């Protein structure tokens, strides 16, 4: 399996160029389901130890169903699929540029939750225009074991998020274990209380929000991804969900830039345009750097051929 690794504002992406499973030629959503149902080992085999680690996100390239797209892609992490992934789209575009497969300009990319566009601004800088984002519920309160009542919004940004202003623990790197534990407790409380996205979709991302530390940023976040890994980048789909909430509150005008800082201090510049009632289309700009080109080897009698499952 041929892969290229990159990181986007600190968050790793592993693009599978060849050697991935054949998922047929249904819709991207059908092929994403087949990846989980028939080839579930890929998630840990490609991304988890001993070949990777918990924070990695995979990008399996597949032929697009929409011929206007440069590629189709299915994003996944060690525990399952992601709908969209902002940082991995930036990493994918930098990877395709590194391979000489695309040049500067705008490129359409098909994901299981819709087509996104990505503008390659220079070798490393990419601006992604995401699928539509929206806030589903405002001001939802859950009683969280060990934290007390926590109030936040439920929003879609290509994945489902619970976003809450969080003041109990500073959003700094030395607090990552405590932040991970807090976000996981919130996610557990949401599940316990049956609080979901549209059509009962699981809210699998929790975004803790606080003040920026840099004077040039507008806010800081800690994002817990499905599983127990946190996003090193400011989380592209999480920023989209955040912008949907800001727009719904009337706190950020269409076209204005919001600079979101991650828990490690990296940033995305984000803007939005209004879409049909109560929806926005967010644009996320950040930088990705290619870190490795590799061939993954899956030896038949390797006891950890399919990765170490947590
Ligand atoms: O950038 O959208 C994102 C993302 C989701 C999970 C990890 N990164």
Boltz pocket constraint, residues with backbone or C-beta under 6 A from the ligand:
constraints:
  - pocket:
      binder: B
      contacts: [[A, 11], [A, 57], [A, 82], [A, 84], [A, 85], [A, 86], [A, 87], [A, 88], [A, 159], [A, 225], [A, 231], [A, 233], [A, 234], [A, 235], [A, 236], [A, 237], [A, 238]]
      max_distance: 6.0
